[in-house]
Amino acid sequence: MSDQPLEKSGPQQPEPQPQPQPEPESDAQPESDAQPESEAQPEPGSEPDREERSGSEPSTEAGPPRPTSAAQADDTAAAVAAGTGSALPAATGSPEAARKVGTPGTPGGAPGGPGDPWQYGAGPPRPGNGAPDGPAARLRPPAPPLIPSAVLWSVLATAVLSAVLLGDGLGLNLLIVAAPAALAAFFAARSAGRRLRPWTATWAVGGLALLAVPALRDAGWPTFLAVASAFALGSLTLHGSRTWPGVLVGSVGLFDSLVPGVIWGVRGIRARADGSRARWGAALRTAIVALVLLMVFGTLFASADAAFADLLGSLLPDAPVGEAPWRILLFALGLAGALAAAYAAAAPVRWDGITVRPGRPRGRVEWALPLIVLDLLFAAFIALQLVVLLGGYEKVRAETGLDHAEYARQGFWQLLWATLLTLLVIALALRRAPRGGSRDRTLVRAVLGTLCVLTLVVVASALRRMDLYVDEYGLTRLRISVAAMELWLGVVLVLILAAGVFGARFLPRAVAVSAAAGVLAFGLLSPDALVAEQNVRRFETREPAGIDLDYLKDLSADAVPALDRLPEPQRSCALRVIQREVLDSGTPWYATSLGEARAREILEKRPVRGDGRTCYTLGRDGTRGGYEPHGEGDDDGYDPY
């Protein structure tokens, strides 16, 4: 009798499964997958979890597994990407259909469902499309849930504002555009269960503060530095990196989310449009009716009252038809950027997973002896610098034939490179440092700490040399930039010293914060205004030294308040080019900086005088950028430094 069921088994009449328990739902695990409570459960999405789900589970079907159709596979992948994969089996109405569709990572869904939950939008497994190996498996997070409606509206607002406001220049419009983009990232992070941490808030506040620089200053080069730094801090806000590789790569990691973010947004719109076409149609009709009403009555009121027309003209951007391609490009960039920020907030790449193997430690004598020799060389150089800085220039002039300014200019760049190379030496020495115990740690701190302190004295010497040179020949953009760079390198050395005492856990983030703070301070102090102020004050106190009007006339509108104090005709010669750019620019309010607005106010009250012919003889009666002409034909030696 036991052989009779085997003779009757076949495709026409399958053998009933002798299971006393009812078949589990599609979102429940089979009984064979259950583990005792004492065993450790693998984390969802981890490597053991994927291997266990893909290879060790028995099949839940009565016979050999039957592959599902391509349509079912596509539906399953779309449902998983939308976060509603568990709803599809329930809609089929039968346990057999539930087994065919399955859930992500279960054996029922393996033939037709997504093959890898860590790969966004993964379809059915194909040859060469298996689970990722290597570093990518540790860096890539699971796909985020269905994009929330609040994120979609914030992204749309960012794209519209980008197309409307960013085409006329940079100013307050950057902050206006950044506001909905930040909201999109916030809503996406909240939907994914992420919390606001202190370092995340630090990066976010710093990025928004940097975007205030274009609203306050007119100079283009501090604005570029501020916008680039704001982008880096925004990327760190979304990824939350803390190690050296994480901070360095995470500052540009937002580019990695551009394509996945757009795909995420498109799939979210499709998922919502399938079940709410009537609602979308009503919203579109409402928007069209409101727009028509605003255009009709706004045109009537503008034609009836000139003051109202001027108000509308100042509030609404001027977008000619010829700028349509440029506006469309700005719309696309704003849309993609906001989607990338929201996607990175919901599913940030774990850039901290990038690891760098430590170097092989060296012996104490082999490691310490070259560094001790370098410390002695630094000490000898610093001893000479102290003699010079304390008034030994007469001896230096007698031996070298250089005056104060020439001596200062000759050594600044060398000292700057010495500071940079010292930081590189410290980084390499830490990789090869002995790590045997407390004595090795004490040796490393003593040798490298001494080197950092001596390098700080070198930084002070370089800054003193620059001060002497600026006092002799005036301040320029390049001089103030390299001086600011040298000052920041000194701050980095102080942070390295603090890390040697208190630990290096926060050193990567502290260095990034110091760089952002330096860029912010550099922009808020207005370098062009400082250059103009120093040269005007130098001209007022030492008028025979002259003033380089050919250089000052190319500064931005930030320099107008200082240049306005010059006597005539120097004032008109210095402000003629700036006045033409400021008064004839016609930029709207949202693209006008505070520096440009102040310059326009000053130049409207006191415009320049003369026709400019007198300016050809000014600016060459003294020194020009550190170069003194020696003859009539010697005019090509202008030193931009």
LOLOGU-200167 format. One line per field, with one value per residue (C-alpha): x, y, z. Coordinates in steps of 0.2 Angstrom, whole numbers, padded with zeros to 4 digits, always signed. Each point is the difference from the previous one (the first is absolute). Last residue first. Example, Ala and Ser with C-alpha at 12.3 -4.5 7.8 and 13.67 -1.06 7.14 Angstrom:
2
xx = [+0068:-0006]
yy = [-0005:-0017]
zz = [+0036:+0003]
END
This chain:
641
xx = [+0265:-0006:+0018:+0000:+0016:-0006:+0002:+0019:+0000:+0001:+0012:+0002:-0018:-0003:-0009:-0008:-0018:+0002:+0012:-0002:-0005:-0008:-0018:-0005:+0005:-0013:-0013:-0001:-0009:-0014:-0014:-0002:-0009:-0007:-0017:-0003:-0018:-0003:+0018:-0003:-0017:+0006:+0015:-0012:-0011:+0015:+0007:-0017:-0001:-0012:-0007:-0016:-0003:+0001:+0016:+0000:+0019:+0002:+0002:+0012:+0011:+0002:+0003:+0013:+0010:+0000:+0004:+0019:+0002:-0014:+0008:+0018:-0006:-0005:+0004:-0003:-0013:-0012:+0013:-0004:-0019:+0002:+0010:-0014:-0006:+0014:+0018:+0006:+0003:+0012:+0013:+0002:-0002:+0016:+0003:+0015:+0014:+0001:-0017:+0006:-0014:-0015:+0007:+0003:-0018:-0006:+0010:-0005:-0019:+0000:+0007:-0011:-0015:+0005:+0003:-0018:+0001:-0015:+0008:+0016:-0010:-0011:+0015:+0009:-0015:-0001:+0018:-0001:-0016:+0009:+0015:-0011:-0009:+0016:+0007:-0015:+0006:+0019:+0002:+0001:+0019:+0006:-0017:+0003:+0017:-0008:-0013:+0014:+0008:-0016:-0002:+0018:-0005:-0015:+0012:+0010:-0015:-0006:+0017:-0001:-0017:+0005:+0015:-0009:-0014:+0012:+0007:+0012:+0019:+0010:-0013:-0006:+0018:+0003:-0017:+0005:+0016:-0009:-0012:+0014:+0009:-0016:-0002:+0018:-0004:-0015:+0012:+0011:-0016:-0005:+0017:+0001:-0017:+0006:+0015:-0008:-0016:+0008:+0012:-0014:-0011:+0015:+0003:-0018:+0000:+0006:-0007:+0015:-0004:-0001:-0017:+0003:+0016:-0009:-0013:+0014:+0011:-0015:-0004:+0019:-0001:-0014:+0009:+0016:-0009:-0007:+0018:+0007:-0014:+0004:+0019:+0004:-0015:+0006:+0018:-0005:-0011:+0013:+0014:+0012:+0019:+0002:+0014:-0002:-0019:-0001:+0011:-0011:-0016:+0005:-0015:-0009:-0008:+0018:+0006:-0016:+0002:+0017:-0005:-0015:+0012:+0010:-0016:-0007:+0017:+0000:-0018:+0004:+0015:-0013:-0012:+0014:+0005:-0018:-0006:+0016:+0004:-0017:-0003:-0012:-0018:-0008:-0012:-0018:-0013:-0011:-0019:-0015:-0014:-0001:-0008:-0016:-0011:-0015:-0017:-0014:+0011:+0010:-0017:-0006:+0017:+0000:-0019:+0005:+0014:-0009:-0014:+0011:+0011:-0016:-0007:+0016:+0001:-0017:+0004:+0015:-0010:-0014:+0012:-0004:-0018:+0004:+0000:-0002:-0003:-0016:+0002:+0007:-0012:-0014:+0003:+0003:-0016:-0009:+0008:-0006:-0018:-0013:+0011:+0007:-0017:-0007:+0016:-0001:-0019:+0003:+0016:-0005:-0017:+0009:+0012:-0014:-0009:+0015:+0005:-0018:+0000:+0016:-0006:-0016:+0010:+0011:-0014:-0008:+0016:+0001:+0004:+0013:+0006:+0007:+0011:+0005:+0006:+0010:+0008:+0005:+0007:+0010:+0008:+0005:+0008:+0009:+0008:+0005:+0005:+0018:+0002:-0004:+0016:+0010:+0003:-0002:+0016:+0011:-0010:-0003:+0019:+0005:-0013:-0016:-0013:-0018:-0006:-0013:+0009:+0016:-0007:-0007:+0017:+0008:-0013:+0002:+0019:-0002:-0013:+0012:+0015:-0009:-0007:+0018:+0005:-0014:+0000:-0017:-0002:-0015:-0012:+0014:+0007:-0017:+0002:+0015:-0012:-0012:+0014:+0006:-0017:-0002:+0018:-0003:-0017:+0007:+0014:-0013:-0012:-0017:-0008:-0002:-0016:-0002:-0015:+0010:+0014:-0011:-0009:+0016:+0008:-0015:+0000:+0019:-0005:-0014:+0011:+0015:-0009:-0003:+0017:+0008:-0012:+0007:+0014:+0006:-0003:-0015:-0004:-0001:-0018:-0013:+0008:+0007:-0016:-0010:+0012:+0000:-0019:-0001:+0012:-0010:-0016:+0008:+0007:-0016:-0009:+0012:+0012:-0004:+0012:+0019:+0010:+0012:+0016:+0016:+0017:+0003:-0006:+0010:+0016:+0001:-0014:-0016:-0014:-0003:-0002:+0013:-0012:-0018:-0009:-0017:+0000:+0010:-0008:+0013:+0013:+0001:-0016:+0009:-0010:-0016:-0015:-0003:+0009:+0005:-0018:-0005:+0017:-0001:+0012:-0013:-0017:-0009:-0009:-0002:-0003:-0013:-0009:-0001:-0007:-0014:-0009:+0012:-0001:+0008:+0015:+0002:-0001:+0016:+0010:-0006:+0016:+0000:+0016:-0008:-0016:+0010:+0011:-0016:-0009:+0015:+0001:-0018:+0001:+0015:-0010:+0004:+0012:-0006:+0008:+0001:-0015:-0010:+0005:+0008:+0018:+0013:+0011:+0019:+0005:-0008:-0006:+0015:+0012:-0009:-0001:+0018:+0005:-0011:-0017:-0009:+0012:+0003:-0009:+0011:-0005:-0008:-0017:+0000:-0001:-0014:+0003:-0007:-0016:-0002:+0002:-0015:-0003:-0009:-0012:+0004:-0008:-0012:+0008:-0003:+0011:-0002:+0002:-0013:+0008:-0003:-0013:+0002:+0019:+0003:-0002:-0012:+0014:+0009:-0017:-0002:+0017:-0004:-0015]
yy = [+0443:+0006:+0006:+0013:+0000:+0005:+0019:+0003:+0011:+0016:-0006:-0008:-0004:-0006:-0016:-0005:+0000:+0017:+0012:+0019:+0012:-0013:+0000:+0016:+0005:-0009:+0005:+0018:-0005:-0008:+0011:+0010:-0003:-0016:+0000:+0005:-0003:-0014:-0007:-0002:-0008:-0012:-0005:-0004:-0011:-0009:-0004:-0006:-0012:+0001:-0016:+0000:+0019:-0001:+0004:+0015:+0000:+0018:+0009:-0014:-0004:+0018:+0006:-0013:+0005:+0019:-0004:+0001:+0014:+0010:-0002:+0004:+0017:+0004:-0005:-0018:-0003:-0008:-0014:-0007:+0000:-0007:-0015:-0012:+0005:-0011:+0004:+0003:+0019:-0004:-0008:+0014:+0012:-0005:+0013:+0011:-0001:+0019:-0001:-0009:+0001:+0003:-0012:-0014:+0003:-0002:-0015:-0009:+0005:-0006:-0017:-0002:+0004:-0012:-0014:+0002:-0005:-0010:-0010:-0004:-0004:-0013:-0008:-0001:-0007:-0013:-0005:-0001:-0011:-0012:-0001:-0003:-0014:-0009:+0003:-0006:-0017:+0005:+0000:+0013:+0004:-0005:+0006:+0017:+0001:-0005:+0014:+0013:-0006:+0002:+0018:+0004:-0006:+0012:+0014:-0005:+0000:+0017:+0007:-0008:+0008:+0017:+0000:-0006:+0013:+0014:+0011:+0014:+0001:+0003:-0004:-0015:-0006:+0002:-0009:-0014:-0003:+0000:-0013:-0011:+0001:-0004:-0016:-0005:+0002:-0011:-0013:+0000:-0005:-0013:-0008:-0001:-0008:-0013:-0005:+0000:-0007:-0014:-0004:-0001:-0011:-0012:+0000:-0004:-0016:-0007:+0011:+0007:+0014:-0004:+0007:+0014:+0005:+0001:+0012:+0011:+0001:+0006:+0013:+0005:+0001:+0013:+0011:-0001:+0005:+0016:+0003:+0000:+0011:+0013:+0000:+0012:+0012:+0004:+0003:+0011:+0010:+0002:+0005:-0013:+0001:-0017:+0002:+0018:-0001:-0015:+0009:+0015:-0010:-0007:+0009:-0013:-0008:-0004:-0007:-0010:-0006:-0007:-0010:-0006:-0007:-0009:-0008:-0005:-0010:-0008:-0006:-0007:-0010:-0006:-0005:-0010:-0009:-0004:-0014:-0010:+0002:-0005:-0014:+0001:-0003:-0007:+0012:+0001:-0007:+0013:-0003:+0006:-0005:+0018:+0004:-0008:+0005:+0009:-0007:+0012:+0016:-0005:-0002:+0017:+0008:-0009:+0005:+0018:+0000:-0008:+0012:+0016:-0006:-0003:+0017:+0008:-0008:+0005:+0018:+0000:-0007:+0013:+0015:+0005:+0002:+0014:-0003:+0016:-0006:+0005:+0011:+0016:+0000:-0004:+0015:+0011:-0005:+0003:+0018:+0003:-0004:-0006:-0010:-0009:-0003:-0008:-0010:-0007:-0004:-0010:-0009:-0004:-0007:-0011:-0006:-0005:-0009:-0010:-0005:-0006:-0010:-0008:-0004:-0008:-0010:-0007:-0005:-0009:-0009:-0006:-0019:-0001:+0018:-0005:-0014:+0009:+0015:-0011:-0009:+0017:+0006:-0015:+0000:+0018:-0004:-0015:+0010:+0015:-0010:-0002:+0018:+0003:-0009:+0016:+0004:-0018:-0005:+0011:-0002:-0019:-0003:+0010:-0008:+0009:-0001:+0006:-0003:+0013:+0014:-0005:+0004:+0016:+0005:-0004:+0010:+0015:-0001:+0002:+0014:+0009:-0002:+0007:+0014:+0005:+0000:+0010:+0016:+0007:-0004:-0002:-0011:-0010:-0003:-0006:-0017:-0003:+0002:-0014:-0012:+0003:-0002:-0017:-0006:+0004:-0008:-0016:+0001:+0002:-0015:+0002:-0017:-0012:-0010:-0001:+0011:+0013:+0000:+0003:+0014:+0009:-0003:+0008:+0014:+0004:+0001:+0012:+0012:-0001:+0009:+0015:+0000:+0000:+0014:+0011:+0003:-0008:+0005:+0002:-0018:-0006:+0007:-0007:-0017:-0003:+0005:-0012:-0015:+0003:+0001:-0016:-0008:+0006:-0006:-0018:+0000:+0004:-0014:-0013:-0010:-0019:-0008:+0001:-0013:-0009:+0008:-0001:+0001:-0017:-0010:+0012:-0004:-0017:-0010:+0005:-0013:-0007:+0008:-0009:-0012:+0006:+0001:+0008:+0019:+0011:+0017:+0006:-0013:-0004:-0011:-0012:-0012:+0010:-0011:-0013:-0016:+0005:+0006:-0017:-0002:+0016:+0014:+0013:-0007:-0014:+0001:-0018:-0005:+0013:-0006:-0017:+0007:+0008:+0017:+0008:+0017:-0007:-0005:+0018:+0009:-0006:+0008:+0017:+0010:+0008:-0009:-0016:+0003:+0004:-0015:-0011:+0007:-0003:-0018:-0003:+0007:-0011:-0015:-0011:-0014:-0017:-0007:-0019:-0008:+0003:+0018:+0008:-0003:-0003:+0015:-0001:+0008:+0017:+0004:-0006:+0008:+0017:-0001:-0004:+0015:+0012:+0007:-0004:-0003:-0018:-0008:-0007:-0017:-0001:+0004:-0016:+0003:+0000:-0002:-0017:+0007:+0011:+0019:+0011:+0014:-0012:-0007:-0017:-0016:-0007:-0013:-0019:-0001:-0017:+0008:-0006:-0010:+0008:-0007:+0003:+0004:-0017:-0011:-0015:-0013:+0009:+0001:-0019:-0005:+0001:-0012]
zz = [-0035:-0016:-0004:-0014:-0009:-0017:+0001:-0001:-0016:+0009:+0014:+0017:+0004:+0018:+0002:+0016:-0007:-0008:+0009:-0002:-0014:-0010:+0007:-0008:-0018:-0009:+0012:-0006:-0015:+0010:-0006:+0016:+0016:+0008:+0008:+0018:+0006:-0013:+0003:+0018:-0001:-0014:+0011:+0014:-0011:-0007:+0017:+0006:-0015:-0014:-0008:+0010:-0003:-0019:-0010:-0011:-0002:-0007:+0017:+0007:-0015:-0005:+0017:+0003:-0016:+0005:+0019:+0000:-0012:+0008:+0017:-0006:-0008:+0013:+0018:+0006:+0013:-0012:-0003:+0017:-0002:-0018:+0004:+0001:-0017:-0007:-0004:-0017:+0003:+0014:-0011:-0012:+0014:+0008:+0013:+0003:+0013:+0001:+0008:+0016:+0013:-0012:-0013:+0013:+0006:-0018:-0003:+0016:-0003:-0018:+0004:+0015:-0010:-0013:+0013:+0007:+0019:-0003:-0014:+0009:+0016:-0009:-0009:+0017:+0009:-0014:+0001:+0019:-0001:-0011:+0011:+0015:-0010:-0004:+0018:+0010:+0005:+0001:+0019:+0013:+0001:-0018:-0007:+0008:-0009:-0016:+0003:+0003:-0017:-0009:+0007:-0006:-0018:+0001:+0003:-0015:-0011:+0006:-0004:-0017:-0003:+0006:-0011:-0015:+0002:+0002:+0015:-0002:-0005:+0016:+0014:-0010:-0001:+0019:+0004:-0012:+0009:+0017:-0007:-0005:+0017:+0009:-0011:+0004:+0018:-0002:-0009:+0016:+0010:-0012:-0001:+0019:+0001:-0014:+0011:+0017:-0005:-0010:+0015:+0012:-0011:-0002:+0019:+0003:-0011:-0016:-0013:-0009:-0012:-0019:-0004:+0013:-0009:-0017:+0007:+0009:-0015:-0011:+0013:+0000:-0019:+0001:+0013:-0010:-0016:+0009:+0007:-0018:-0006:+0014:-0002:-0014:+0004:+0017:-0005:-0014:+0011:+0014:-0011:-0008:-0002:+0007:+0013:+0005:-0002:+0012:+0013:-0002:+0002:+0017:+0009:+0010:-0016:-0006:+0016:+0002:-0018:+0003:+0014:-0010:-0013:+0013:+0008:-0017:-0004:+0018:-0003:-0017:+0009:+0013:-0014:-0009:+0016:+0006:-0012:-0002:+0019:+0005:-0012:-0014:+0000:-0017:-0007:+0006:-0013:-0006:+0002:-0010:+0011:+0006:-0017:+0006:-0015:+0007:-0003:+0005:+0001:-0016:-0009:+0006:-0006:-0016:-0003:+0004:-0012:-0014:+0001:+0002:-0015:-0011:+0004:-0003:-0017:-0004:+0004:-0011:-0014:+0002:+0001:-0018:+0006:+0012:+0019:+0010:+0018:+0009:+0016:-0008:-0015:+0011:+0011:-0015:-0007:+0017:+0000:-0018:+0003:-0012:-0012:+0015:+0007:-0016:-0003:+0018:-0003:-0016:+0006:+0017:-0006:-0013:+0013:+0012:-0014:-0005:+0018:+0003:-0016:+0005:+0017:-0006:-0013:+0014:+0010:-0014:-0004:+0018:-0001:-0014:+0002:+0018:-0005:-0016:+0010:+0012:-0014:-0008:+0017:+0003:-0017:+0002:+0016:-0006:-0014:+0011:+0016:-0004:-0003:+0018:+0005:-0003:+0019:+0004:-0009:+0011:+0016:-0002:-0005:+0016:+0011:+0007:-0014:+0002:-0017:-0002:+0010:-0008:-0017:+0006:+0007:-0017:-0009:+0012:-0003:-0019:+0003:+0012:-0011:-0015:+0009:+0007:-0019:-0007:+0011:+0003:+0019:+0011:-0009:-0008:+0018:+0007:-0009:+0012:+0015:-0008:-0001:+0018:+0007:-0009:+0004:+0019:+0000:-0007:+0013:+0014:-0006:-0009:+0000:-0015:-0001:-0019:-0001:+0011:-0012:-0015:+0009:+0005:-0017:-0009:+0013:-0004:-0018:+0004:+0009:-0012:-0013:+0011:+0007:-0018:-0005:+0013:-0012:-0016:-0018:-0011:-0005:+0018:+0004:-0011:-0005:+0017:+0008:-0011:+0004:+0018:+0001:-0009:+0012:+0015:-0008:-0003:+0018:+0008:-0010:+0007:-0011:+0002:+0011:-0001:-0009:+0011:+0004:-0011:+0009:+0007:-0015:-0011:+0009:-0007:-0007:-0008:+0000:-0017:-0017:-0010:-0007:+0004:+0016:-0002:+0002:+0012:+0002:+0012:+0004:+0018:-0001:-0012:-0011:-0002:-0003:-0014:+0004:+0018:+0005:+0007:+0008:+0010:-0002:-0005:+0001:-0009:-0017:-0003:+0018:+0002:-0016:+0007:+0016:-0009:+0000:-0012:+0009:+0015:-0009:-0007:+0017:+0007:-0013:+0004:+0003:-0017:-0006:+0006:-0010:-0015:+0001:+0003:-0015:-0011:+0005:-0002:-0017:-0004:+0004:+0016:-0001:+0007:+0015:+0000:+0009:+0015:+0003:+0015:-0005:+0013:+0006:+0001:-0017:-0003:+0018:+0009:-0012:+0001:+0019:+0002:-0011:+0009:-0006:+0015:+0015:+0004:+0014:+0014:+0006:+0017:-0006:-0011:-0018:-0012:-0019:-0001:+0007:-0015:+0002:+0000:-0013:-0012:+0013:+0008:-0006:+0013:+0012:+0000:-0016:-0010:-0017:-0012:-0014:-0017:-0012:-0018:+0001:+0007:+0016:-0002:+0001:+0014:+0010:-0002:+0006:+0019:-0003]
END
